[in-house]
Amino acid sequence: MPEITLYFWIVKILATTVGETAADFLNTTLSLGLTGTTYAIGAALVMVLVFQFRVRKYVPAIYWLAVVLISIVGTLVTDNLTDNFGVSLTTTTIIFACVLAATFAVWYASEKTLSIHTIYTYRREVFYWVAILFTFALGTAAGDLLAEQLAMGYLPSALIFAGLIGIVALAHAKLKLGAVLAFWIAYVLTRPLGASLGDLLSQAREDGGLGLGTVATSAIFLVTILGVVVYLTKTKKDVTATA
């Protein structure tokens, strides 16, 4: 796992934004449909996770490619439930919150820790990636619920989630909120933040966005992610002492 630095959070937010816009791009612009997009990205994620589980150390390119793909899959899971099966965003938000809580409960009961710095067994890594998937699905549902169903708009929603992340950071720094708890709360909140930013940039102006489109938005963020990952690969600034 990477060290939790500023670079981690930058790439995480970029990846969550791509998860929102790339899913829309493949589904709508390329006309693959939700089902076709889900199969294609799901297969790609499985292949990348095979490499992630086989490497014996943190490799930025593999790890962050897995995060980008699982971000897209998390978006697609929520979109399939709401668009194909008619499940409301309120219901999906509650469902994924409960499923994520159950994942953490089983993980902790099994391993006695939720720290990503202790992920050095296959079982703990399985728990980690399952939890990551549900954070993305939950974040997508919560972000869309606030911005669209509750009609808050993309920019106000992004500011709300950014403010909540700031409160978590302050609580950790000043009120001694535990590092592990603070990490996972912030990790969940960065997903709806990224989703709101992605929609803000890509959606049409009449829908409350800036009209950049999914192609331009996805390309900008993917290129930025690539640049940061190349930098991290060369400098190893996010490699822990035991990685």
Secondary structure, 3 states (H helix, E strand, C coil): CCCCCHHHHHHHHHHHHHHHHHHHHHHHHCCCHHHHHHHHHHHHHHHHHHHHHHCCCCCHHHHHHHHHHHHHHHHHHHHHHHHHCCCCHHHHHHHHHHHHHHHHHHHHHHHCCCCHHHCCCHHHHHHHHHHHHHHHHHHHHHHHHHHHHCCCCHHHHHHHHHHHHHHHHHHHHHCCCCHHHHHHHHHHHHHHHHHHHHHHHHCCHHHCCCCCHHHHHHHHHHHHHHHHHHHHHHHCCCCCCCC
